[in-house]
């Protein structure tokens, strides 16, 4: 910072999104912004373009006309000083967000079956230097953090060293996609483990919805109650640990699972609280030009499926409003089965896909076992997301999703189910169709027989003469084996959707 007389001159400083190794979005106007001293003229020069902006309130923003894919290029930003940004590529940029399964790094991949082992994936990364990741750093909080203007991240070029810390899902998505589109792919990894959807939504959006406003009220009450809760834990710690030791000894003697060690309560604000991550990990990213978004989250909302029906559409609409580029493509990963992932949560993701335009939903119940909340076999997730992008974003004439329940028709003592995304046809993987249940007017569901007839599924059960409803995979850990011929699994569903 320079001081002359009564005037303060701040150096031109671009936002951290505009640093070495960045990837810019092709084909659209590209905003470039940062800070400098008021009244200063800032000039951005890039690929034959020269655009200017005047600084107001310490901020400036210039817009480049649509760019063509390619690189590497250099950008120059000048005012009182000059900044040179190197190794810039132009291609397609995707915002990849969510909680721990999106943050899950490449180095932690645990491949199963015929999928490449993590060592092979890392070695192969040497071939994908046109994939770059911008990682938004994590910060812990004591209250809902205030909005920031710069996420403070950094761009990294994919190689055998850096890829280890890339989001596994985002990287494998970008890798599979780049194989097809043959241009640079940028991934903005804004993910935070253990976080609920409400943390990623603006406070205004939460307050504006009567169904979501109680989330904020409950949060503030929990924050008020926290000091007393912590004090009680500390007061009882000796007694608590003594009990834990005794219980652990008994479990070990009986060859049973050792109980979880007691831990001090964590402030409800630690991971931002409602709207906190929106303020610090989403808001400062806009309006960086993007092609679309990938969202892998839901575990932290696992027991609140009905509420999630409102949360997820609110989040998508909130982000789309923030970017002001229309209903940009939004690709949802449906969370797989686990001991706390209720079917209502998966249903909320399904309903969101069915009701919001320009969205997809990728089903991954079959990608791994159900013993870990962090499935390690991430390659099928990335591959299916790339398929979703090819179909939704790039309009390829391919099947890019598994069968999705559409409608039902009662036919005597059977129910005929119709689906979208049947591709070249419906198939049962590994034997007869399973995980279907059926009920009559008494609402008592029983295991059902289901057979494929053309692109329909016919469901029935002995003793159910007048069926009224069918469900598929309606439990904590679904075992759905209905697929289309393209090898993509059907989403769990129920025909009797609760209001």
C-alpha positions, -999 to +999 in steps of 0.1 A: +000+000+000+014+034-010+006+067+010+010+101-007-003+132+011-039+124+022-044+097-004-040+060+001-032+039-030-039+002-026-022-022-050-044-038-076-051-073-063-072-098-082-095-122-063-078-155-055-098-172-082-077-153-107-043-167-100-017-188-118-031-221-132-068-210-133-092-223-159-117-198-174-151-208-187-153-207-225-182-194-246-196-169-221-188-134-208-161-139-181-161-115-151-127-107-135-126-089-102-106-078-072-096-049-051-077-016-055-079+021-044-111+040-051-112+059-084-084+039-099-088+025-135-079-012-137-071-027-171-074-064-178-056-077-209-062-113-222-060-129-256-063-098-276-089-082-254-084-051-233-111-042-209-112-016-181-131-010-148-132+019-123-127+010-087-156+019-063-156+011-026-123-006-030-137-031-056-135-035-093-150-059-119-143-061-156-159-085-181-141-103-209-161-112-241-166-150-247-134-170-250-125-200-271-110-231-254-072-234-254-041-223-236-018-219-218-023-181-218-012-152-197-034-124-183-022-090-173-041-068-147-027-033-142-035-001-123-010+015-099+009-018-102+009-047-126-001-083-120+008-111-144-012-144-142+003-174-160-006-208-172-042-200-178-064-225-197-098-219-212-124-247-211-153-258-189-155-251-152-177-270-127-185-261-091-182-294-070-197-290-036-211-310-006-198-327+025-172-354+032-180-377+003-173-348-021-142-337-001-130-374+000-095-372-016-081-393-044-054-407-021-081-423+001-098-442-028-105-479-020-113-495-053-133-527-055-138-553-082-122-545-115-118-507-108-082-494-109-064-492-076-055-458-061-019-462-072-030-467-108-053-437-106-025-415-092+000-427-119-025-421-146-030-385-134+002-375-153-020-377-184-045-351-172-026-318-168-055-300-184-076-307-153-070-280-126-086-278-091-093-247-071-097-258-035-117-236-011-099-238+024-119-249+055-123-227+085-139-235+119-163-211+135-177-200+168-208-184+153-222-180+118-193-164+100-199-131+082-199-130+044-164-127+028-155-115-007-125-139-013-125-176-005-087-176-003-081-207-023-055-217-049-055-234-083-035-266-087-025-284-120-033-321-119-002-343-117+008-374-098+015-354-066-013-328-065-040-352-076-037-370-042-055-341-026-081-335-053-117-344-046-119-380-058-155-376-072-147-343-088-115-355-103-129-387-117-159-368-131-136-343-148-113-370-161-140-391-176-156-359-191-124-347-205-119-380-224-150-371-243-149-333-247-111-330-252-108-296-236-095-283-202-118-289-173-117-268-141-131-281-108-139-257-079-138-280-049-160-263-022-168-291+002-168-295+040-173-328+059-202-332+083-221-302+070-259-300+065-275-285+034-287-254+054-251-244+060-248-239+023-279-217+019-282-180+024-298-167+056-323-147+035-334-178+017-338-197+050-357-169+066-380-164+036-393-200+038-417-208+067-406-244+066-369-236+069-370-206+093-372-229+124-338-243+114-323-209+123-343-206+155-332-240+166-296-232+158-296-200+179-312-219+208-285-247+205-258-220+205-272-205+236-274-239+253-239-250+243-218-234+272-240-252+297-238-285+278-200-283+277-198-274+314-219-304+323-197-327+302-166-314+319-182-317+353-191-354+346-159-363+327-144-386+354-176-405+359-182-407+321-147-421+314-149-446+342-181-459+327-166-460+293-136-480+305-159-505+323-182-509+293-152-514+270-137-541+292-171-559+293-174-556+255-139-569+249-145-599+272-177-607+254-160-602+220-185-575+212-179-541+195-162-516+217-184-485+225-174-452+210-152-432+233-170-401+248-160-368+233-166-332+243-197-317+226-189-295+196-203-261+192-231-261+166-213-233+149-180-252+143-188-259+106-205-226+099-240-232+111-270-224+089-259-200+061-222-200+073-207-219+044-228-200+020-211-168+033-176-182+032-175-209+005-202-201-020-209-163-020-172-154-027-171-177-057-198-158-076-200-147-103-170-167-115-181-181-149-191-218-146-206-245-168-226-262-140-225-277-105-222-311-089-237-317-055-229-347-033-245-342+001-273-354+023-256-376+049-259-348+076-296-344+068-301-382+067-329-383+093-348-353+079-360-364+044-392-345+044-374-313+053-348-320+026-376-318+000-376-281+007-339-276+015-324-290-017-346-271-041-340-239-020-303-244-023-303-249-060-326-219-066-304-198-042-272-206-061-288-200-094-301-167-083-266-158-070-249-165-103-276-148-124-269-169-154-302-187-155-310-223-145-274-236-149-270-274-150-271-290-115-261-326-111-272-344-079-256-375-064-282-395-046-266-408-013-263-445-011-276-468+016-262-467+051-275-474+086-287-438+090-296-429+055-334-430+055-353-437+022-371-403+026-338-385+021-332-403-012-368-396-022-363-359-015-334-360-039-355-378-065-384-354-061-360-324-065-347-339-098-382-345-110-395-310-102-365-287-110-355-280-145-320-287-159-310-312-132-299-348-131-296-374-104-269-401-102-278-433-083-248-451-067-264-476-043-244-504-061-211-486-062-198-500-028-209-519+002-231-502+029-207-506+058-191-472+056-206-437+054-176-429+031-178-455+003-142-458-011-150-469-046-154-435-062-148-442-098-183-454-107-196-422-091-173-400-113-181-421-144-219-417-139-216-380-132-197-376-165-224-395-183-250-371-167-230-341-179-227-355-214-264-359-216-276-328-197-249-303-204-235-314-238-268-328-252-253-361-264-279-386-275-270-411-249-287-427-219-272-409-189-294-420-159-309-452-145-346-459-147-368-434-129-403-442-117-429-423-137-464-437-131-484-468-121-516-485-133-536-510-113-544-540-135-565-566-116-543-580-089-511-564-103-496-530-106-479-520-138-450-495-134-438-471-161-403-455-161-383-429-178-346-434-187-352-470-197-325-467-224-323-498-246-345-517-222-350-527-186-330-556-171-327-575-139-291-578-127-281-611-112-314-630-112-350-621-105-360-585-096-358-579-059-365-553-032-400-546-044-429-546-019-466-541-024-496-532-003-534-531-006-558-507+011-546-518+046-511-502+038-494-533+050-464-539+026-453-574+018-425-588-004-436-587-040-429-606-072-418-582-100-412-591-136-401-570-166-425-568-195-411-546-223-403-513-206-427-519-178-425-538-145-454-558-133-457-563-095-479-586-075-480-607-044-501-636-031-529-625-009-530-589-024-560-590-046-565-552-048-531-536-047-528-499-042-491-491-038-456-504-047-422-494-032-387-503-045-356-502-022-376-486+005-352-492+034-319-480+049-297-501+027-315-508-007-307-539-027-321-527-060-312-548-091-334-531-117-312-515-143-314-503-179-293-521-205-267-493-203-258-506-168-273-477-148-294-486-117-329-475-109-336-451-081-355-463-050-391-449-049-426-453-036-458-448-056-475-436-024-454-405-019-462-389+015-475-353+013 
